[in-house]
Amino acid sequence: MEALFIYIAKSSSLMLMFYCAYYFLLRKETFFNSNRWFLLSGLIVSVILPLLTYTKVIWINASPDLNTNFQNALLNKSHQESADWNWNYIILGLYGLGLLIFIIKLAIDFYSLNSIIKGKKIKQQADFKFIDINENIAPFSYFEYIVYNSSLYTASELESILEHEKVHSDQNHTLDVLISRIFSIIFWFNPIVWFYKKAISQNLEFIADSEASKKLSDKKAYQYTLLKITTHENCVAITNHFYQSLIKKRIVMLNKNQSKKRNSWKYYAVIPALAAFVLLFQIEVVAKERQQNVKVVSKEIESVDVYKIWKSSSDSDLKEIKEKLKSIHNIDLKYSDIKRNAENELTSIKVDVINGKDKSQSIQTGDKTIKGFGIVVITNKDGKKKAGIQTTDEKIAVSKKLTINDKTNTTEIKNVNTNTDTNVNVNSTTSTKTNSDTNSNTSATVIINKDNNTKVITSDEGSTVAVSNGTKTKVKIGFPLVIVNGEQMPSSFDMHSIPNENIESVNIWKGDNATAKYGSKAANGAIEIETKN
């Protein structure tokens, strides 16, 4: 709703700008045909330009309070939307009512016009169709039709009238009238559009008067005919009619000297205003967070790069991640089965991460939007890279759920569906699918060591278990020992409760090293977290 109001405001302001340029600079010039196209261009620009935007991306560093601010903004927005809901629909209802009234009025005008033309005798002459009627109606033209009552005028007067209407018909002025009428219906609430419509109709009469007077021998007689027609005030809408209320202005413009060509600079005065409009309102600045490197303090890992994919990721965002993985890490990324909903959010995606001979895959599909996940690249101190897919949470900038195998060989990180008590297919080649029964996108992290075919599974709850290779193995998930600032945490402790920005370093102990330091309670590994405070 807000986007609609913004569009209407922008369109109305552009319409006002063109009208002011015409009224103050061009109205008194005799460039009638140029004025015609200037006014029509103003209507077209006012509709199209607000829809064209240029997106400028500014890269920023992550703000420590970004997540908190984002959540607060969403909360405030929800309260504001609930408060403004009624007003939005009331305003929309009033606009719809006005729109309906003017559409009905247009339909009545078409019906009235059709009733006048239908069944009448038509006299074809060149490209014109003349209709002589008996009603006391001011002469008018509608496309190729020219309608008049010959009994009301002398031969010379009728000649002036027909020459005038021929100009309207020959130059298709009816299109201008219809276009201005449609705009006045759509923007009926905007007073500028009514002035704009009047300016278009008036300028069309200037054109017809100017061209018709050139073909007539007696210019003064033509002006007397204009005065006589003022007694016939019964006019047909949506037509070009000979009678116009501003007869004085038409006569003044008929007798005015031609404008000098150097005055045509006035048409270009609107260009700086259009440029300012584009610079102020049509350049959208988008702030994007730079990819973060998470340093993990261990004997083997140098850094972890996380490239996040959300349900709101656009095609350009996906392409950018693919290019960065290739240029920075020489890792290939392939997308397929991409589907989006009406809000352009991802509901299905298949991602293949190819690192040499190793391949990781994630498939998410269903009726709901996907869960956010990250393409993870682990760089060892010896320069070797391990790539895979890590599930994440949109509230967390970089996932803290990182399980590291005790070996230094190439690993593969993948997504699988798992529960606290689950059957895991443990083969050398792993497959990942979304749970189609629930249409949810639940997943866990799997690291496969290629030497001993051992998997380490980290569930969404943060628990970890090592599983030996076999056809199918039933596993129970255990929890690693968590030490925060030297203090042992209970098994129910959630590492996600520690904000990312508060973590100074993470030490991960595994296998014999863990039990040697902390005893049997660290059989599932130990994680030491040091906070900045």
N, C-alpha and C positions, 0 to 999 in steps of 0.2 A: 504493500500500500504506500509506503514511504517513497519507493522508487517511482510510482506513478505520479505522486504529488511533485516530486523533484522534476520529472520530465515535463509536466504541465507548466511549472514555473519557468524552466529554461526556454521552452517553446514560446511561451507568452512574452518573455523578455526579448527574444529575437524578433518576434513580430512587432513589438513596440519599437525596437531599434530601426527596423526598415521603414516603419510608418513615419517615425520622426524624421528620418533622412528624406523621405519623400515630401513630407509636409513643410519642412523648413528650407529645403534646398531645391527640390525639383518641381514642386506644385505649380509654380508660376512660369516654368520654362515651357517652350513649345515643342519639346522632344517627346511628343505624345506616344509614338510607338515604342521608343526606348523606355518611357515610363511604364508602359504596359508590361514589358518583360521584366523590368525591375521589380514591380509589385508582385508579379507571379513568382519570381525567383525568391522573394522574401518569404512567401508562404511555404515554398518547397524547402528552403533552408531551415526554416523554423521547425519543420517536422523531422527532417533527417539529421541535422547536425547534433542535436542532443543525444542521438543514438550512437554516435561515433565517438569512441574514447581511445586514448592512447595510454597504455599501461607502462609506467616507469618503475622499475624494480630497484629498491635500495636495500643493500645487504647490511644487516645490523648484527651486533653480538647479542647473545642471549641475555635477557635481563633476569636477575635472581628472583624478582617478584613477578615474572611473566605469568606463571601459572595461576598465582593468587589473584592477580589483576584480571586475568581472563575469566576466572570463575566469578569474580565479583561483578564483572561487566555483564556476564550472562545473567546473573541473578537480578541485577538492576534492570536489564533489558526486559526480562520476563515480567517484572512488576510494572514497568512502563507500558508494555504492550497490553497487559490486562486492563490498565487504566484508560488507554487510548482506544481500546477495541470498539466501544460503543460510538465514539465520535467518528472514527473512520467509516463505520458502516452508515452512520447518519448522513455524513457528507457524500458518500458514494450513492446513497439512496436519493438524495436531493439532486445530484448530478444526473442520475439515470432518469428521474422524473422529468427534468428539464429537457434532456435529450429526446425522450419519447414525445413530448409535446411538439418540439420543433420538427421531428420526423413526420409526425401526423400532419403538421401544417404544410410541409413540403409535398406530402402525398395529395393533400387537398388542392394545392396549386397545380400539380400535374393533372389532376382530374379536371379542374376548371379549364386548363389549356386544351386538353383533349376534347372537351365538350364543345369548345368554340371551333376547333379545326375539323372535327369529325363530321362527315356528311356534307361538307361544303364543296362547292365547285372549285376545282383547282385549275389555274391557267399556268401552264408550263412555258417559261421563257428562259432560254439558255440554262443556267444552273439554278434558277430561281423558280419557286412555286408561289404564285400570287393567289391570294384568297380575298375576294371582295365580300364583306359581311354587311349585315343591316344593323348590328348593335352599335350603340354609341360608346365605342371603346377607342382609346388612343391607338394609333398605328404601332405595330410592333413586328419584330422578326424573331424567329426561332429556328436556328440552323438555316435550312434553305427556304423555309416558309416565310412569306411576308404578308401580313394580314392588315387590312385597312378597310375603311368605309368611304367609298368614293363619293357618295352623295353629300358628304359634309364639306368637301373642299372643291376649289376651282381647279382647272386643269394645271395651271402653273404651280399652285400649292401642292397638288398631288405629285407633280414631277419632283419637287424639292423633297417631299416626304419619301418617295420611292428611292431616290438617289441616296438619301441618308440610310435607309434600311438596307439597301444593297451593300453598302460598305460593311455594316454589321454582319450580314450574312456571308459575304465574300471572305472576310477575315476571321470567321468563326468566333465572333465575340461571345456567342452563347456559351462556349466552353469556359470562358473567364467568369461569366455570371454564375454558372453552376459550381465551379471550383470555389469561388468566394462564398457561395451559399452553403456548401458542404462544410467549409471551415467555420462559418458562423454557427452551424448546428453543433459541431463537435466542441467548439470553444465558446458556447453560448454565454457562459458566465463571465467571459472576459470582454470588457467594454471596448478594448482596442480592436478586436476583430470586427466589430460593427462599423467603426470608423474606417477600418481597412477596406471592408466591403463597399462602403460608400465611395471611397477614393477610387477603387477599381471601376465601378459603374460610371462615375463622373468622367474619368479619363477615357473610357470607351466612347462616351458621347463627344468628347473633344476630338477624338480621332475621326469619328463619322462626320462631324460638322466640318472639319478641315478638309477631308477628302471630297465630300459632297459639294462644298462651295467651289472647289476647283473645277467641277464639271458643269456648273451652272453659270449662265451668262450674267444673271442679276443677283449679286451677293446680298443686296439690301432686301430684295423680295424674300430671300431665304430666311433672313432674320425676322421679317414680319410674319412669316409662316410659323416660326418658333413661338412668337407671341400669341398667335391665334390658337395654337394647339394647347396652350395653358388652360383654355376653357374646358378641355376634355380631360378630367382628372381621373377617369375610370381606367386604370391600367391593369395589365395582366402580369402577375409575378413571374419570376424565372425566365423573363424574356428581355430583349433589348427593345425598349419602346421609345418612340420619338419624343414623347413628353417627358421632361425632367423638371423637377421643381426649381433647380438652380439655373433658370434661363438667363439671368443677368450675367452669371459667370461664363456661360457658354458664349454669349454675345461678346463679352470682353475678350475672351480667348480667340474668337474669330477675327477680331480686329487688331490683335496684338502682333507686333513685328516678330519675325522669326528670331529665336534665340541664337546667340553667337556660338559657334562650335567650341570655342575655348571653355565655355561653361560646362562642357561634358565632364570635366574633372570631378564634378559633384557626385557622379555615380561611384567613383572610387573612394569617396570619403568613408564608406561603410566598411571597407576592407580592414583598416586598423582596428575598428570596433569588433569585427569578427575574429581577428587574430587575438585580441585581448580576451574575448569570450572563451576561445579554445584553450588559451594558456591558463586561465583562471579556473575553468570548470570542466574541461574535457580531458585533462591529463590526470590520470589516476595513479597516485603514488602508492605502491605496494611494498611494505617492509617484509623482507624474508630473513629468517634466522640462518646464520652461517652454520654449516655442518660442524659439530663439535667432536673433538677427539677426547676420549676418556682414557686417562692414564691408569693402568692397573699395575700396582707394585707387585711383581713376582719375579722369579728367576728367569722366565722364558718370554713373557709378553711385553712388548714395547708400548703398543697403543692399540685401541679399538676404535675404528671409525664406524659410525652408525648413520645410515641414510634412510630417513623415515618416509614411509608411505601411509597416507591417511585416506579415509573415505572421500575426503574433499580434494585429493590430489588431482590436478588437471593433467591433460595429455602432455603439456609442455613441462610440467614438473617431473613426470615420469621420464620424459626424454632427457631432461637435465641430469637426473640421477644416473641414467644409463651412460651418458657421455662422461660423467665424472668417474664412474667406476672403471671405464675403459682407459681414460687418459691418466688417471692417478695410480690405479692398481693393476691395470691390464687384465681386468675381469670382465667377462661378457655377461650381459643381462638381457634376457628375452621376456617380452610380455605377450600374452595371448588370452583369449576368452574374456576380453574386457567388456563389461556391461555396466550401464549407469541407469539410475532412476530419473524421474522427472526433475529432480533438483540437481542433476548432474553429479550425483554422488556414486561412488563405486559400489556395486552390488556383487560383482564377480570379477576375479582376476586370477590369472595363472602366471607365476613368476618362476623363471629358471635362472639360477645363478651358476655360471660355468667358470671354474677356476682351473685351467689346464685340463687334467683328466677327471677332476672332481666336479660333481654336479649336485646342486641343492635345488629343491623345488617346493613351492607353496601354492596350494590351490584353495581358493575361497570362493564359494558360490552359494546362492540362496536368495530368498526374498528380501532379507534385511541387508543393510549396508555392511561392508567388510569391517573387520577389526584392524586397527592400525598395527603395522609391523615394520621392522627395520631390516635393511640389508646390512649385515655386519661383516666387517673386514678386520680380522685380527692379524696384526703384524708382529712377528717375533723379533727378538733382538738380532737374530741372524739374518733378518730380511725376508724370511719365508712368510707367506700370507695364507691365512685360512679364511674362507668366505662362506657365508650361509645366511640363514633367515632367522631373525630373533623376534618373537612376539613382544609387543610393548603395550603401553597404555597411553592414551592421548594426553593424560594429565602429567605424564613424566617426560621430560625432555630427552633423556637417554636412559635406557633400561638398566637397572642394577642387577637383574637376574642373569648373571654370567657364570657358567660352569666351565671350568678349565680342566682338560685331561692332563694326567700326570706325564704323558709322553709328549714329545716334540714333533711327532710326525703329522702329516697333513690330516686335518679333521674336516668334518662336514657338519654344518649346523642346519637342522631342518625342523619343520613344524609337523607334529602329529597330534591326534586327539588322544587324550589320556585322562584318566580319573585316578583317585586315590588307590583304587584296587582295579587293575585293568590288565587285559591281555595285550601284549606288545609283540608284533611280528618282528623278530630280530634276524634279519637277513643282511647280507653284505650290501644289498641294494634296498633302499627304503622308499616307501611311497607315502605321500601325505594327502589326505582328503579332508574336506570339511564335513562335519556331521550333518548329513542331509536330513535326518529325521527331525532335528530341532531347528534347522535353518539358522544355526548359530555359527560363529566363527571362533570356536575355542581351540587352543593350540598349546603346544609346549615346545621347549627347546631340546634338541637331540644332538649330541656331539658323538661322532663315530670315530674311533681310533682304527686306522686301517691295518695296524700291525697285528693286534690280537682280537679284532672284531668285537670290541667292547663298546657298549653304548652308555652314555650318561644322560639320563632324562631329567629335565627340570620342568616341573609343572607350573601352571599359572599361580599356584599358591606358594611357589618358591622352594618346594621340597625336591630332594635329589636321591637317585638310586643308580647303582652300577649294575648292568645286566650283561651276562656272558652270552656269546653267540649260541643260538639254537633255533629250532623251528618255531616254537612258541614258548614263551616263558611267562609265568604269572608272577608279577612283582608286587611288592609292598613298598610304598614310598617312605623313606626316612628323611629326617631333617639334619642338615649340617649344624655344627655348633657355631653360634654367633657370639663374638666377643666385641663389645663396643667400648672403646676407651679403656680396655683392660678389664672390663666387667662382663661376666657371663650373662647372657640373656636367656630367658626361659624359652622352651621349645615353641611356644605360641607367639614369640616375638615376630613382628612383621618388619622386614628390612625396608619396605616401602614407606614406612612412617618417618624415615630420615630423609629430609629434602636433599636433593642432589647437590645443591649449592653449599650445603653444610659439610660434605664429605671431603676430607683432606686426602686420605689414601685408603686402599683396600689391599690387605694381604690374604692370600688364599693358600691354605695348607691342605695337603692331600695325602691319602694313604698312610705309610709308615711315618712320614714327617708329622702328620697331624696327631696320630696316636702317641708318638714319642713326646710331643710337647704337651698334649692335654689328656692323654690316657684314652681309655676305651670310649669315653663319652664323645670323642671326636672320630669315631669309626666311620662316620659318613662325611668326614672332612670338617675343616674349621675355617671360618671367615672372620678376619680381624678388621674392624672398621675404626679408623681414627677420624674424629670430627674436628672441624676448625675451632670449635669452642672448647 
